[in-house]
Structure formats: structure tokens, C-alpha cells
């Protein structure tokens, strides 16, 4: 029987709210099973870029990570945010250890290729990008890895990589060894059929149902990357995947009643 492992991803809105982050980390620290935390960024990188006069470049609504922007996000995500979370978890007697993908070659990425757009220092990853053996050794030592959304190519370049994708591919890689449950924590009760009605939580979403909801325009564009990565995890042997409200982590761990479950 495989040992239980929770892989939990949090986003920028939670990181930007110090009180909510504190509450979440209290609940995270109480999880007795093996666990990994993956975090995105917050507004700090944008705020810092504005202060430094570095323009944020968008092409067709997509962010371009040039060298100046990369320097900022690496400093903020892998530096300030990551170490702040690690310090708070240490305070709660959780043996957290912070990483970027470059550390010990834990996540190796490939520069995103696009026929028309150069996204700059944006890295794409798959399940094979993850150093499964080393992460497993860290878990065996009762350490709690905390991953920022920074990866590398083993050629001396750092990349900005989607944190939802990082959580998904780590879950896929470790599902060979562990009974993995992947949790995407965000500011809604789950995936909502009506974004204006917090009680309209969809309890289960399959790939077919996702396609229908997407086609009908019922899904907010911000939720799409989470759902796409969640489905990718389920299709690649991750045992359970949920989208839950960040304040419901403890309730979900204990009762499995919260949020939206992603299924085949």
C-alpha cells in the first residue's frame, strides 16, 4: 500500500493576504502525512517592477518574461515569498525547506517555443522534468519541500514557470511511489457554475464536463489553467485531485467534503 502524500498549491491572492496566509499555514503545518507545498507569486513582483520602472510586457494578453522581469520574479518568488513561507512554517514546527527548480536540479524546464511569440524566459515542464528520486529522499527525511514557480534548464538559465503546472507535474512524478492527493487552494468554495453564486459549487468535473462548461462559457478564464493541470494529473495516475477554498484545507483533509473533485 502506497504512503499518502498531499501536494498543495496556493496562489498569489492568498500570499498577498498576510492574515489568511497565516491561517492557511497553520492548517498546512497540522497535516500529519507527507506533504509538499507549491506557491505562485503575488502582487509584490508587479509592485517592485513598477517601482524600478520595468514595464510589464503583454502580447495577446500573455505575459512576456524578459531578463529584467525574470530577475524580479526570481528574487521575489524564489527569494522573499519562498523564504517567508518557510520561516512561518518553521515557526509552526514544520520542517519546511524552500526550493526553486534549479536547486539540486529538482525541476528542469525547456524554454517555451511558439511559432509567433517569444515568451522570453518562460519554461515548460512535464512529469519527466521532475527529480522524483531526490524529492522522495527529502520526504523520507521528514522534510517538507516548498516550491516556488522558478525552474531552470541546466544550461545556466532560470525560467518563470506556471505554479499550477509545477504542482501537477510533481504530483504525476511522485504518483509512482505515493498515494498522491493534489489540492489546488484558491479563494472560491470550488469550481462555481455561476461565478456570482458562491453556493453553485460543481462537486465533480470530468474531462467531458470540463469541455462542455468551457464551450458554454461558464468557466472564468482564471480557473482554466487550474482545471487543465488538474485533468492532466488525473489522467496521469494521480489518485485524487480537488479544487478547494484555501480556508477549508483542514476540513477537507479530515472530512473530504470540500470543493470540486476532478475525475476521469
QUIWO-V234655 format. One record per residue. N is the residue number from 1. RES is the residue in one letter. SS is DSSP state (@ for helix, = for strand, . for the rest). PHI is phi in whole degrees, -180 to 180 (none if undefined). D_LAST is the distance of its C-alpha to the last C-alpha in Angstrom with 1 decimal. Layout:
n=[N,N]
res=[RES,RES]
ss=[SS,SS]
phi=[PHI,PHI]
d_last=[D_LAST,D_LAST]
This chain:
n=[1,2,3,4,5,6,7,8,9,10,11,12,13,14,15,16,17,18,19,20,21,22,23,24,25,26,27,28,29,30,31,32,33,34,35,36,37,38,39,40,41,42,43,44,45,46,47,48,49,50,51,52,53,54,55,56,57,58,59,60,61,62,63,64,65,66,67,68,69,70,71,72,73,74,75,76,77,78,79,80,81,82,83,84,85,86,87,88,89,90,91,92,93,94,95,96,97,98,99,100,101,102,103,104,105,106,107,108,109,110,111,112,113,114,115,116,117,118,119,120,121,122,123,124,125,126,127,128,129,130,131,132,133,134,135,136,137,138,139,140,141,142,143,144,145,146,147,148,149,150,151,152,153,154,155,156,157,158,159,160,161,162,163,164,165,166,167,168,169,170,171,172,173,174,175,176,177,178,179,180,181,182,183,184,185,186,187,188,189,190,191,192,193,194,195,196,197,198,199,200,201,202,203,204,205,206,207,208,209,210,211,212,213,214,215,216,217,218,219,220,221,222,223,224,225,226,227,228,229,230,231,232,233,234,235,236,237,238,239,240,241,242,243,244,245,246,247,248,249,250,251,252,253,254,255,256,257,258,259,260,261,262,263,264]
res=[X,X,X,X,X,X,X,X,X,X,X,X,X,X,X,X,X,X,X,X,X,X,X,X,X,X,X,X,X,X,X,X,X,X,X,X,X,X,X,X,X,X,X,X,X,X,X,X,X,X,X,X,X,X,X,X,X,X,X,X,X,X,X,X,X,X,X,X,X,X,X,X,X,X,X,X,X,X,X,X,X,X,X,X,X,X,X,X,X,X,X,X,X,X,X,X,X,X,X,X,X,X,X,X,X,X,X,X,X,X,X,X,X,X,X,X,X,X,X,X,X,X,X,X,X,X,X,X,X,X,X,X,X,X,X,X,X,X,X,X,X,X,X,X,X,X,X,X,X,X,X,X,X,X,X,X,X,X,X,X,X,X,X,X,X,X,X,X,X,X,X,X,X,X,X,X,X,X,X,X,X,X,X,X,X,X,X,X,X,X,X,X,X,X,X,X,X,X,X,X,X,X,X,X,X,X,X,X,X,X,X,X,X,X,X,X,X,X,X,X,X,X,X,X,X,X,X,X,X,X,X,X,X,X,X,X,X,X,X,X,X,X,X,X,X,X,X,X,X,X,X,X,X,X,X,X,X,X,X,X,X,X,X,X]
ss=[.,.,=,=,=,=,=,=,=,=,.,@,@,@,@,@,.,@,@,@,@,@,@,@,@,@,@,@,@,@,.,.,.,=,=,=,=,=,=,.,.,.,.,@,@,@,@,@,@,@,@,.,.,.,.,.,=,=,=,.,.,=,=,=,=,.,@,@,@,@,@,@,@,@,@,@,@,@,@,@,@,@,@,@,@,@,@,@,@,@,@,.,.,.,.,=,=,=,=,.,.,.,@,@,@,.,=,=,.,=,=,.,.,.,.,.,.,.,.,=,.,=,=,=,.,.,@,@,@,=,.,@,@,@,@,@,@,@,@,@,.,.,.,=,=,=,=,.,.,=,=,=,.,.,.,.,.,=,=,=,.,.,@,@,@,@,@,@,@,@,@,@,@,@,.,.,.,=,=,=,=,=,=,=,=,=,.,.,.,.,.,=,.,.,.,.,.,.,.,.,=,.,.,=,=,.,@,@,@,@,@,@,@,@,@,.,.,.,.,.,@,@,@,@,@,@,@,@,@,@,@,@,@,@,@,.,.,.,.,=,=,=,=,=,=,@,@,@,@,@,@,@,@,@,@,.,.,.,.,=,=,=,.,.]
phi=[none,-73,-77,-72,-140,-98,-116,-123,-113,-122,-114,-65,-61,-69,-62,-76,-105,-60,-68,-65,-61,-60,-64,-63,-66,-60,-68,-62,-63,-78,-64,-84,-75,-61,-155,-135,-114,-121,-126,-90,-106,-136,-80,-60,-63,-66,-61,-66,-61,-63,-64,-88,73,-96,-74,-84,-98,-125,-127,53,81,-105,-74,-102,-102,-82,-62,-63,-66,-59,-58,-71,-67,-64,-65,-79,-71,-80,-99,-56,-67,-60,-72,-64,-64,-60,-63,-65,-70,-62,-60,-95,62,-106,-80,-78,-140,-91,-140,-105,-66,-74,-64,56,56,-74,-140,-100,-112,-122,-56,-63,-109,-146,-63,-116,-121,-95,-78,79,-88,-113,-109,-104,-137,-133,-57,-75,-75,-94,-82,-61,-63,-71,-63,-62,-65,-63,-65,-64,-82,67,-89,-119,-66,-123,-101,-89,-91,-119,-124,-153,-114,64,-122,94,-114,-91,-136,-87,-130,-59,-68,-61,-69,-58,-61,-65,-73,-64,-61,-63,-64,-88,-67,-64,-105,-122,-85,-91,-120,-102,-121,-97,-101,-147,-94,-117,-69,163,-78,-100,-71,-124,-61,-91,-121,-64,-93,-89,-70,-87,-72,-139,-133,-97,-61,-65,-66,-60,-61,-67,-61,-67,-65,-80,71,-89,-107,-65,-61,-69,-88,-60,-60,-63,-67,-64,-71,-64,-65,-60,-67,-61,-72,-118,75,-76,-64,-139,-137,-132,-111,-134,-72,-60,-81,-102,-59,-62,-60,-67,-59,-82,-122,54,-107,-88,78,-114,-94,-98,-138,-76]
d_last=[22.3,21.0,22.5,20.6,20.3,19.6,19.2,20.2,20.8,23.5,24.9,28.3,28.9,28.8,30.9,33.4,33.9,35.9,35.9,32.2,31.6,34.0,32.3,28.9,30.4,32.1,28.9,27.3,30.4,30.2,26.9,28.2,25.4,25.1,23.9,23.8,24.5,23.8,25.7,26.3,29.7,31.6,34.5,36.9,36.3,37.0,39.9,41.4,41.0,42.9,45.6,46.1,46.2,43.2,41.6,37.8,37.0,34.4,33.7,31.8,30.5,29.3,31.2,33.3,34.0,37.6,39.6,41.1,37.7,36.2,39.2,38.5,34.8,35.4,38.2,36.4,32.8,33.7,37.1,37.7,34.3,33.1,36.4,36.7,33.4,34.4,37.8,36.5,34.2,37.3,39.2,36.7,37.2,33.9,34.5,32.7,33.3,32.6,31.5,30.9,29.2,32.7,33.8,34.0,31.9,28.7,26.7,28.1,27.3,28.3,30.0,28.0,29.3,29.5,31.8,33.4,32.9,34.0,31.9,34.3,33.2,29.5,27.5,24.1,22.3,19.7,18.6,21.9,23.9,23.7,26.5,24.4,27.5,29.6,27.0,26.7,30.5,30.7,28.3,30.4,33.4,31.9,31.8,29.3,28.4,28.3,27.2,28.5,27.0,29.7,29.2,31.7,32.2,34.7,37.4,38.6,36.4,34.2,31.3,29.6,25.8,23.1,22.5,18.8,18.4,20.6,18.6,15.3,17.2,19.2,16.2,14.9,18.5,19.1,16.1,18.3,20.9,19.4,16.9,15.7,14.7,14.6,16.2,17.2,20.3,22.0,24.5,22.4,21.1,17.6,16.2,18.9,19.0,22.7,23.7,27.1,25.9,24.7,23.8,21.3,18.3,14.9,13.5,9.8,8.1,5.1,6.1,8.4,9.8,10.4,12.4,14.3,15.2,16.3,18.3,19.9,21.0,19.8,18.5,21.3,21.5,21.7,18.2,16.7,17.1,15.5,12.3,12.4,13.1,10.5,7.7,10.0,10.2,6.7,6.9,10.3,10.4,10.9,10.7,10.4,10.5,12.6,14.9,18.2,21.8,23.9,26.4,23.9,23.1,25.3,24.2,20.5,21.5,23.7,21.9,18.2,18.9,18.8,16.6,13.2,10.1,7.2,3.8,0.0]
